[in-house]
Amino acid sequence: MFTEHTLRDALMAELHARPHGLTLAPAEVSHLAVSTGERPSQDDLQHLTALCSHFNVAPPGADARVFIADMGPFRLKWERHAEFSAYTFIAERNFTNPFKRTAVVEVPADWLAALPGEVISALHIALDARDNLDEVEVLSVDASQALDHNPITGGILLEGRAMWWTDFRIHADRFGRFLVHSVALDAESGGRLVQRIIEMETYRLMAMLALPIAQEARPRVSEAEDELSSILGQLGGEQENFDDRRLLGELTRLAGEAERINGLIAYRFSATRAYQEIVRQRVTALREDRITGLQPVSQFMMTRFEPAMETCDNLARRLDQLSARIARAGNLLRTRVDVALEEQNRDLLQSMDRRVQLQLRLQQMVEGLSVVAISYYVISLVIYLARGANSLGIEIDPYLTSLVAFPLVVGGVWWGVRAIRRRMTKSKN
């Protein structure tokens, strides 16, 4: 038998980790997506356990991420996602007036009020079964009435097997509404359709969380771009007006501000890009066609959704460009500082060279004076010695003696001074 990878079972099971479930029309579906953050918490599971206790149902496991159970009045599907928990309540029953008695009504009100987290998406889906969908105008009028006579959008789904309508509004019960009429839709197809609508709406709202952040950050990014342009203008100015310390401080502060803004939005924008791709996939999977006289749901939604996402993407690109420009400005500043330092070092070396030459001349002059002074004292000693010899009876002319000794003394002193200087120079080297 072959050796299997330790993760093979887990990776294979991931394909079945989030089943779409079964929904047989007619059915009323209520869905809640509750933002809970990425940090792991047992609050969801504890809250689910309380609901299961209320309906005498076995609770989920301690490490469950998906839980499906029949509560009696409704069927519950719970899923734990990266940033939110999703609760779907499905009541498969006949109804006359859509949204009058929704599935969530069967849930204890105090349990709903105590949901851990903040609700980001709440919607009702009324999935009705029809013999045919021929009377499109009548169905659209009925849909408008079910949606409180708000302006509606609608379309034909699944190659004519279903129609849907919505107004993209939050109604008095704080839920959105989707009305779906279907023909010959089995429970599996109905479950997929409901799941796609839920995911489309939930991920749309999760993606849109980045828009207010982008709108808030945009003025600060514009200010940073203006400041950087000012700094670059100064970098291109005359060297006499160039204050490298001040500009370096401004660039450092600007780089810190750009990193701070990027830190605030990086994760949110990264999640948004993933969510918007899911929204596009779900819209494509619905295969919507136009109902005469109505704007398609997907077209209406994407008309506003795509510009919002482009706003976020544009800000992210501007931040990347700002960081790159700051880095280039820093490199330019360092280059100019290096050039200035090289010029200063050159001037310093030239000054040191002039000082060395001056010291050499002074040394040569001192050596010459030393030779003269020493020679003078030595000649004076010769004269004194000659006079002393005369006092002893030796006939020696002191001045003649000094004249004869003069070249020998001067030459000897000069040679001695040169020898001492050479010896000192060698010891230094």
C-alpha positions as CSV (number, residue, x, y, z in Angstrom):
1,M,0.0,0.0,0.0
2,F,1.3,3.5,-0.8
3,T,2.2,6.1,1.7
4,E,-0.3,8.9,2.0
5,H,0.2,12.6,2.7
6,T,-0.9,13.4,6.3
7,L,-3.2,16.2,5.0
8,R,-4.9,14.2,2.2
9,D,-8.1,13.5,4.1
10,A,-8.4,17.0,5.4
11,L,-7.8,18.5,2.0
12,M,-10.4,16.1,0.4
13,A,-12.9,16.9,3.1
14,E,-12.6,20.6,2.4
15,L,-14.7,20.1,-0.7
16,H,-17.6,19.0,1.4
17,A,-16.9,21.4,4.4
18,R,-19.7,23.8,3.5
19,P,-22.6,22.0,1.8
20,H,-25.2,24.2,0.2
21,G,-28.0,22.2,1.8
22,L,-31.5,21.4,0.4
23,T,-34.3,23.8,0.0
24,L,-37.6,22.6,-1.6
25,A,-40.0,25.3,-2.7
26,P,-42.2,26.7,-1.3
27,A,-39.9,27.8,1.5
28,E,-39.2,30.9,3.5
29,V,-35.6,31.6,4.3
30,S,-34.1,34.1,6.8
31,H,-30.4,34.7,6.9
32,L,-28.1,36.6,9.3
33,A,-24.4,37.3,8.8
34,V,-22.9,38.5,12.1
35,S,-19.5,40.1,12.1
36,T,-17.4,38.6,14.9
37,G,-13.8,39.3,13.9
38,E,-11.1,36.8,13.2
39,R,-10.1,36.0,16.8
40,P,-11.3,32.5,17.7
41,S,-14.2,32.5,20.2
42,Q,-16.6,30.0,21.7
43,D,-19.4,32.6,22.0
44,D,-21.0,31.4,18.8
45,L,-21.0,27.8,19.8
46,Q,-22.3,28.6,23.3
47,H,-25.1,30.6,21.8
48,L,-25.9,27.8,19.4
49,T,-26.0,25.4,22.3
50,A,-28.5,27.6,24.0
51,L,-30.8,27.5,20.9
52,C,-30.4,23.7,20.7
53,S,-31.4,23.4,24.3
54,H,-34.5,25.4,23.7
55,F,-35.6,23.0,20.9
56,N,-34.2,19.9,22.5
57,V,-31.7,19.3,19.8
58,A,-28.1,17.9,20.2
59,P,-25.6,20.8,20.2
60,P,-22.7,21.2,17.9
61,G,-19.2,19.9,18.7
62,A,-16.6,22.1,20.4
63,D,-14.6,22.5,17.2
64,A,-17.5,22.7,14.8
65,R,-17.4,25.2,11.9
66,V,-20.6,24.0,10.2
67,F,-23.8,22.9,12.0
68,I,-27.0,21.8,10.4
69,A,-30.0,20.7,12.5
70,D,-33.8,20.4,12.2
71,M,-35.3,22.5,15.0
72,G,-38.9,21.5,14.2
73,P,-40.4,24.8,13.0
74,F,-37.4,25.5,10.9
75,R,-34.1,24.0,9.8
76,L,-30.9,25.8,11.0
77,K,-27.6,26.0,9.1
78,W,-24.7,27.7,10.9
79,E,-21.3,28.4,9.4
80,R,-18.3,30.0,10.9
81,H,-16.3,32.1,8.3
82,A,-13.1,34.0,8.7
83,E,-14.7,37.3,9.8
84,F,-18.4,36.4,10.4
85,S,-20.8,33.8,11.4
86,A,-23.8,32.9,9.2
87,Y,-27.1,31.8,10.5
88,T,-29.7,30.5,7.9
89,F,-33.2,29.6,9.0
90,I,-35.2,27.6,6.5
91,A,-39.0,26.9,6.9
92,E,-40.3,24.7,4.1
93,R,-44.0,25.5,4.0
94,N,-46.7,27.1,1.9
95,F,-47.3,30.8,2.1
96,T,-49.7,33.2,0.5
97,N,-48.2,36.6,1.4
98,P,-44.4,36.6,1.1
99,F,-42.5,38.0,4.1
100,K,-45.6,38.2,6.3
101,R,-44.5,35.4,8.5
102,T,-40.8,34.8,8.0
103,A,-38.7,31.9,9.1
104,V,-36.9,33.9,11.7
105,V,-40.1,34.6,13.5
106,E,-39.9,31.0,14.8
107,V,-36.6,31.9,16.6
108,P,-36.9,33.1,20.2
109,A,-36.6,36.9,20.2
110,D,-34.3,37.0,23.3
111,W,-31.9,34.6,21.6
112,L,-31.8,36.8,18.5
113,A,-31.2,39.9,20.6
114,A,-28.2,38.3,22.3
115,L,-26.4,37.2,19.1
116,P,-22.7,37.6,19.7
117,G,-21.3,40.2,17.3
118,E,-22.9,42.8,14.9
119,V,-25.2,41.9,12.1
120,I,-23.8,43.0,8.8
121,S,-26.3,41.3,6.5
122,A,-29.9,40.3,7.2
123,L,-32.3,39.1,4.4
124,H,-35.4,37.1,3.8
125,I,-35.8,34.9,0.7
126,A,-39.3,33.8,-0.2
127,L,-38.9,30.8,-2.5
128,D,-42.3,30.1,-4.2
129,A,-43.2,27.2,-6.5
130,R,-45.2,28.0,-9.6
131,D,-46.7,25.9,-12.4
132,N,-45.3,28.4,-14.9
133,L,-43.7,31.8,-15.2
134,D,-45.6,33.0,-18.2
135,E,-47.4,36.0,-16.7
136,V,-44.3,38.1,-16.2
137,E,-46.0,41.4,-15.8
138,V,-48.5,40.0,-13.2
139,L,-45.6,38.4,-11.3
140,S,-43.7,41.7,-11.3
141,V,-46.7,43.6,-10.0
142,D,-47.1,41.1,-7.2
143,A,-43.4,41.3,-6.4
144,S,-43.6,45.1,-6.2
145,Q,-46.5,44.7,-3.7
146,A,-44.5,42.2,-1.6
147,L,-41.5,44.7,-1.6
148,D,-43.7,47.6,-0.3
149,H,-44.1,49.1,-3.7
150,N,-40.5,50.3,-3.8
151,P,-38.7,50.5,-7.2
152,I,-37.6,47.0,-7.9
153,T,-35.1,45.1,-10.1
154,G,-35.6,41.6,-11.4
155,G,-34.5,38.9,-13.7
156,I,-34.8,35.4,-15.1
157,L,-32.5,32.8,-13.5
158,L,-31.2,29.3,-14.3
159,E,-32.2,29.4,-18.0
160,G,-35.9,30.2,-17.3
161,R,-36.5,27.9,-14.3
162,A,-36.7,30.8,-11.8
163,M,-37.4,34.5,-11.5
164,W,-36.3,36.9,-8.7
165,W,-37.0,40.4,-7.6
166,T,-35.6,42.7,-4.9
167,D,-35.5,46.3,-4.0
168,F,-32.1,46.4,-2.2
169,R,-33.6,48.1,0.8
170,I,-33.8,47.5,4.5
171,H,-37.4,47.1,5.5
172,A,-39.1,47.9,8.8
173,D,-38.0,44.6,10.4
174,R,-34.4,45.5,9.4
175,F,-34.2,42.7,6.8
176,G,-33.7,42.9,3.1
177,R,-36.0,40.9,0.8
178,F,-35.6,38.7,-2.2
179,L,-38.7,37.1,-3.8
180,V,-38.1,34.0,-6.0
181,H,-40.6,32.2,-8.1
182,S,-39.5,28.8,-9.4
183,V,-40.7,26.1,-11.8
184,A,-39.7,22.4,-11.4
185,L,-36.9,23.3,-9.1
186,D,-35.8,20.3,-7.0
187,A,-34.5,20.6,-3.4
188,E,-30.8,20.5,-4.4
189,S,-31.2,23.2,-7.1
190,G,-33.2,25.2,-4.7
191,G,-30.6,24.9,-2.1
192,R,-27.9,26.0,-4.5
193,L,-30.0,29.0,-5.6
194,V,-30.7,30.1,-2.1
195,Q,-27.0,29.7,-1.1
196,R,-25.8,31.8,-4.1
197,I,-28.2,34.6,-3.3
198,I,-27.2,34.6,0.4
199,E,-23.5,34.6,-0.5
200,M,-23.8,37.2,-3.1
201,E,-25.5,39.6,-0.7
202,T,-23.3,38.8,2.3
203,Y,-20.0,39.0,0.5
204,R,-21.1,42.2,-1.2
205,L,-21.7,43.9,2.1
206,M,-18.5,42.5,3.6
207,A,-16.6,43.8,0.6
208,M,-18.3,47.2,0.9
209,L,-16.9,47.6,4.5
210,A,-13.7,48.9,2.8
211,L,-15.5,51.8,1.1
212,P,-16.0,54.1,4.2
213,I,-12.4,53.4,5.2
214,A,-11.2,54.4,1.7
215,Q,-13.4,57.5,1.7
216,E,-12.0,58.5,5.1
217,A,-8.4,57.8,4.1
218,R,-8.5,59.5,0.7
219,P,-8.0,63.1,2.0
220,R,-5.1,62.1,4.1
221,V,-3.5,60.3,1.1
222,S,-4.0,63.5,-1.0
223,E,-2.4,65.6,1.7
224,A,0.6,63.3,1.8
225,E,0.9,63.4,-2.0
226,D,0.9,67.2,-2.0
227,E,3.6,67.3,0.8
228,L,5.7,64.8,-1.2
229,S,5.4,66.9,-4.3
230,S,6.5,70.0,-2.3
231,I,9.5,68.1,-0.9
232,L,10.5,66.8,-4.4
233,G,10.2,70.4,-5.7
234,Q,12.7,71.5,-3.0
235,L,15.0,68.6,-3.8
236,G,15.1,69.9,-7.4
237,G,16.0,73.5,-6.2
238,E,19.3,75.3,-5.8
239,Q,21.9,73.7,-3.5
240,E,22.1,76.9,-1.4
241,N,18.5,76.6,-0.4
242,F,18.9,72.9,0.4
243,D,18.2,72.0,4.0
244,D,18.9,68.2,4.1
245,R,18.2,67.8,7.8
246,R,14.8,69.4,7.6
247,L,13.8,67.6,4.4
248,L,15.0,64.3,5.8
249,G,12.8,64.9,8.8
250,E,9.8,65.7,6.6
251,L,10.4,62.6,4.5
252,T,10.6,60.4,7.6
253,R,7.4,61.8,9.0
254,L,5.7,61.3,5.6
255,A,6.9,57.7,5.3
256,G,5.5,57.0,8.8
257,E,2.2,58.5,7.9
258,A,2.0,56.5,4.7
259,E,2.8,53.3,6.6
260,R,0.2,54.1,9.3
261,I,-2.5,54.6,6.7
262,N,-1.5,51.4,4.9
263,G,-1.5,49.5,8.2
264,L,-5.1,50.6,8.9
265,I,-6.4,49.6,5.5
266,A,-4.2,46.8,4.3
267,Y,-6.1,43.9,5.9
268,R,-9.5,45.3,5.1
269,F,-8.6,45.9,1.4
270,S,-7.0,42.5,1.1
271,A,-10.2,40.9,2.4
272,T,-12.3,43.1,0.1
273,R,-10.5,41.9,-3.0
274,A,-11.2,38.3,-2.0
275,Y,-14.9,39.1,-1.3
276,Q,-15.5,41.0,-4.5
277,E,-14.2,38.0,-6.5
278,I,-16.7,35.8,-4.7
279,V,-19.5,38.2,-5.5
280,R,-18.6,38.2,-9.2
281,Q,-18.5,34.4,-9.2
282,R,-21.9,34.1,-7.6
283,V,-23.5,36.6,-10.0
284,T,-22.1,34.7,-12.9
285,A,-23.3,31.4,-11.5
286,L,-26.9,32.8,-11.3
287,R,-27.0,33.2,-15.1
288,E,-29.5,36.1,-15.0
289,D,-31.4,37.2,-18.1
290,R,-33.4,40.4,-18.4
291,I,-37.2,40.7,-17.7
292,T,-38.7,43.2,-20.1
293,G,-39.2,46.5,-18.5
294,L,-37.0,45.8,-15.4
295,Q,-33.3,46.4,-14.8
296,P,-31.6,43.1,-13.9
297,V,-30.7,42.6,-10.3
298,S,-27.1,41.9,-11.0
299,Q,-26.7,44.9,-13.3
300,F,-28.2,47.2,-10.7
301,M,-26.0,45.8,-8.0
302,M,-22.8,45.8,-10.0
303,T,-23.4,49.3,-11.3
304,R,-22.7,50.6,-7.8
305,F,-20.6,47.7,-6.5
306,E,-17.9,47.9,-9.1
307,P,-17.2,51.7,-8.7
308,A,-17.0,51.2,-4.9
309,M,-14.5,48.5,-5.4
310,E,-12.6,50.6,-7.9
311,T,-12.4,53.4,-5.3
312,C,-10.8,51.0,-2.9
313,D,-8.4,49.6,-5.5
314,N,-7.5,53.1,-6.6
315,L,-6.6,54.2,-3.1
316,A,-4.6,51.0,-2.6
317,R,-2.6,51.8,-5.8
318,R,-2.1,55.4,-4.7
319,L,-0.7,54.3,-1.4
320,D,1.7,51.9,-3.1
321,Q,2.8,54.6,-5.5
322,L,3.1,57.1,-2.6
323,S,5.4,54.6,-0.7
324,A,7.4,54.0,-3.8
325,R,7.8,57.8,-4.4
326,I,8.8,58.4,-0.8
327,A,11.5,55.7,-1.2
328,R,12.8,57.3,-4.4
329,A,12.8,60.7,-2.8
330,G,14.7,59.3,0.1
331,N,17.3,57.8,-2.3
332,L,17.6,61.1,-4.1
333,L,18.1,62.9,-0.8
334,R,20.7,60.4,0.3
335,T,22.5,60.9,-3.1
336,R,22.5,64.6,-2.7
337,V,23.8,64.4,0.8
338,D,26.5,61.9,-0.3
339,V,27.6,64.3,-3.1
340,A,27.6,67.2,-0.6
341,L,29.7,65.2,1.8
342,E,32.1,64.2,-1.0
343,E,32.5,67.9,-1.8
344,Q,33.1,68.8,1.8
345,N,35.7,65.9,2.1
346,R,37.4,67.2,-1.0
347,D,37.7,70.7,0.3
348,L,38.9,69.3,3.7
349,L,41.5,67.2,2.0
350,Q,42.7,70.2,-0.1
351,S,42.8,72.3,3.1
352,M,44.8,69.6,4.9
353,D,47.2,69.4,1.9
354,R,47.8,73.1,2.1
355,R,48.4,72.9,5.8
356,V,50.9,70.0,5.3
357,Q,52.8,72.0,2.7
358,L,52.9,75.0,5.0
359,Q,54.1,72.9,7.9
360,L,56.8,71.4,5.6
361,R,58.0,74.9,4.7
362,L,57.9,76.0,8.3
363,Q,59.8,72.8,9.2
364,Q,62.4,73.5,6.6
365,M,62.8,77.0,7.7
366,V,63.1,75.9,11.4
367,E,65.7,73.4,10.3
368,G,67.7,76.1,8.5
369,L,67.4,78.3,11.6
370,S,68.5,75.4,13.8
371,V,71.6,74.8,11.6
372,V,72.5,78.5,11.9
373,A,71.9,78.7,15.6
374,I,73.8,75.5,16.4
375,S,76.6,76.4,14.1
376,Y,76.8,79.8,15.8
377,Y,77.1,78.3,19.2
378,V,79.7,75.7,18.0
379,I,81.8,78.4,16.3
380,S,81.6,80.4,19.5
381,L,82.9,77.4,21.5
382,V,85.8,77.0,18.9
383,I,86.7,80.7,19.4
384,Y,86.6,80.3,23.2
385,L,88.8,77.2,23.0
386,A,91.3,79.0,20.7
387,R,91.5,81.9,23.2
388,G,92.0,79.5,26.0
389,A,94.9,77.9,24.0
390,N,96.5,81.4,23.7
391,S,96.3,81.8,27.4
392,L,98.2,78.5,27.7
393,G,101.0,79.8,25.4
394,I,99.8,78.1,22.2
395,E,99.9,80.6,19.4
396,I,96.5,80.1,17.7
397,D,94.5,82.9,16.0
398,P,90.9,82.4,17.3
399,Y,89.3,84.0,14.3
400,L,91.4,82.1,11.8
401,T,90.6,78.9,13.6
402,S,86.8,79.7,13.5
403,L,87.1,80.5,9.8
404,V,88.7,77.1,9.1
405,A,86.2,75.4,11.4
406,F,83.2,77.2,10.0
407,P,82.5,75.0,6.9
408,L,83.2,71.8,8.9
409,V,80.8,72.9,11.7
410,V,78.0,74.1,9.4
411,G,78.3,70.9,7.3
412,G,78.3,68.7,10.3
413,V,75.4,70.4,11.9
414,W,73.4,70.3,8.7
415,W,74.1,66.6,8.2
416,G,73.2,65.8,11.8
417,V,69.8,67.7,11.6
418,R,69.0,65.9,8.3
419,A,69.9,62.5,9.8
420,I,67.7,63.1,12.8
421,R,64.8,64.1,10.6
422,R,65.2,61.0,8.4
423,R,65.3,58.8,11.5
424,M,62.1,60.4,12.9
425,T,60.3,60.0,9.5
426,K,61.2,56.3,9.3
427,S,60.0,55.7,12.9
428,K,56.6,57.3,12.1
429,N,56.2,55.1,9.0
